[in-house]
């Protein structure tokens, strides 16, 4: 079974976090939503509270991917968290999937991960990333094991791209169909 680590920080974008976790779990992927500050409920960007599965510091085992949800404050918190930064570098070094959506690619920049690669982000952080990599305007951008996306409206496509890379295109199509997502989405 494939395993994905999703670090959760205060100020995270709720839609991105929930859609990523939900869609991956629909595909049979084990997802660990890990609070960067512990197991307590995390207040997200629109004041919703999400409860992590575990504290990031307590998470053990092997993972196939690390996925960062966005949200301006959430991305800043991911970018300044030492454990998140260490994990991003470790996943890249081990040639595992590193993925980030919305403003979260700034955490990649802070960790020195994905430098010079094709990437995208929410337009609000584009200038920060412009010289860091080959910036693209596409909704989901893949460059090897690096997957990035633009924001809440692209989250389903982003999650399905993750499934495709983890389990194959047939698995992504199997998940997309019952959710009635448009064919162009996958």
C-alpha positions in Angstrom: 0.0 0.0 0.0 1.3 3.5 -0.9 1.7 6.0 1.9 1.5 9.7 1.7 2.5 12.3 4.4 0.5 15.5 4.5 2.0 18.1 7.0 -0.8 20.3 8.4 0.1 23.8 9.6 -2.0 26.6 11.1 -3.4 28.7 8.2 -3.6 25.8 5.7 -6.2 26.1 3.0 -9.0 23.8 4.1 -10.3 22.8 0.7 -6.8 21.8 -0.5 -6.1 19.8 2.6 -9.4 17.9 2.7 -9.6 17.3 -1.0 -6.1 16.0 -1.2 -6.6 13.6 1.8 -10.0 12.5 0.7 -9.2 11.8 -3.0 -6.0 9.9 -2.1 -7.9 7.8 0.4 -10.5 7.0 -2.2 -7.7 5.4 -4.2 -6.7 3.3 -1.3 -3.6 5.3 -0.4 -2.8 5.5 3.3 -2.6 9.2 4.1 -1.2 10.5 7.4 -2.4 14.1 8.1 0.4 15.2 10.5 0.1 18.4 12.6 3.4 20.3 12.5 2.7 21.6 16.0 1.3 18.3 17.4 -2.0 16.5 17.5 -4.3 19.3 18.5 -6.9 20.7 16.1 -5.4 23.1 13.6 -7.2 26.4 12.7 -7.0 26.7 9.0 -7.3 29.8 6.7 -11.1 30.1 6.9 -11.2 29.3 10.6 -12.2 25.7 10.2 -10.4 23.3 12.5 -9.0 20.1 11.2 -7.8 17.3 13.5 -4.5 15.7 12.5 -4.1 11.9 12.5 -0.7 12.4 14.3 1.9 14.8 15.3 4.5 15.2 12.6 7.3 14.7 15.1 5.8 11.3 16.0 5.3 10.0 12.5 7.2 6.8 11.7 7.6 4.5 8.7 8.3 4.8 5.0 6.3 7.2 2.8 6.1 7.3 -1.0 5.3 11.1 -1.1 5.1 14.2 0.9 2.3 16.7 -0.1 2.0 20.3 1.1 -1.4 22.0 1.1 -1.3 25.7 0.6 -2.9 28.7 2.2 -0.7 31.8 2.7 -0.1 31.5 6.4 0.0 27.7 6.2 2.7 27.9 3.5 4.7 30.4 5.6 4.4 28.0 8.6 5.6 25.0 6.5 8.5 27.1 5.1 9.8 28.0 8.5 9.3 24.6 10.2 12.6 22.8 10.5 11.2 19.3 10.5 9.2 20.0 7.3 12.3 21.4 5.6 14.3 18.4 6.6 11.6 16.0 5.3 11.4 17.8 2.0 15.1 17.5 1.4 15.0 13.8 2.5 12.2 13.0 0.1 13.9 14.8 -2.8 17.2 13.0 -2.0 15.5 9.6 -1.9 13.8 10.5 -5.3 10.3 10.3 -3.9 7.3 12.4 -4.8 7.4 16.0 -3.5 4.2 17.9 -4.1 2.9 21.3 -3.2 -0.1 23.4 -4.1 -1.1 27.0 -4.0 1.4 29.1 -1.9 3.1 25.9 -0.5 5.9 25.9 -3.2 7.5 28.6 -1.1 8.3 25.9 1.4 10.2 24.1 -1.4 12.2 27.3 -2.0 13.0 27.6 1.7 14.2 23.9 1.7 16.2 24.3 -1.5 14.1 21.5 -3.1 13.2 21.5 -6.8 15.6 24.3 -7.7 15.7 24.9 -11.5 12.8 22.5 -12.1 9.4 23.3 -13.8 6.8 24.4 -11.2 3.7 26.5 -10.6 2.0 28.1 -7.7 -0.8 30.4 -6.7 -0.3 33.7 -8.6 0.3 35.5 -5.2 3.7 33.8 -4.8 4.7 33.7 -8.4 7.3 36.4 -8.1 9.0 34.6 -5.2 9.4 31.5 -7.4 10.0 33.0 -10.8 13.8 32.8 -10.7 13.9 29.6 -8.6 12.6 27.3 -11.3 11.0 27.3 -14.7 7.7 28.8 -13.8 4.6 27.6 -15.7 1.0 28.8 -15.7 -0.5 25.3 -16.1 -3.0 24.0 -13.5 -0.8 21.1 -12.6 2.9 20.9 -13.4 5.0 17.8 -13.2 8.8 17.7 -13.4 9.9 14.2 -12.6 9.0 13.5 -9.0 8.1 17.2 -8.4 4.4 18.0 -8.7 2.9 21.5 -8.1 -0.4 23.1 -8.7 -2.1 26.5 -8.5 -4.9 26.7 -5.8 -8.2 25.5 -4.5 -9.8 25.2 -7.9 -7.0 22.9 -9.2 -7.0 20.6 -6.2 -8.9 17.7 -7.7 -6.6 17.6 -10.7 -3.6 17.8 -8.4 -4.8 14.9 -6.2 -5.6 12.8 -9.3 -2.1 13.6 -10.7 -0.7 12.2 -7.4 -2.8 9.1 -7.8 -1.6 8.7 -11.3 2.1 8.9 -10.2 1.6 6.6 -7.3 -0.8 4.0 -8.7 -1.2 4.6 -12.5 -3.6 6.4 -14.8 -6.2 3.6 -14.5 -6.5 4.1 -10.7 -6.9 7.9 -11.2 -9.7 7.3 -13.7 -11.4 4.9 -11.4 -11.4 7.5 -8.6 -12.4 10.4 -10.9 -15.5 8.6 -12.4 -17.7 8.2 -9.4 -16.9 11.8 -8.3 -18.3 13.0 -11.7 -15.2 15.0 -12.5 -14.9 16.2 -16.1 -12.7 14.1 -18.4 -10.4 17.0 -18.9 -9.6 16.9 -15.2 -7.6 13.7 -15.4 
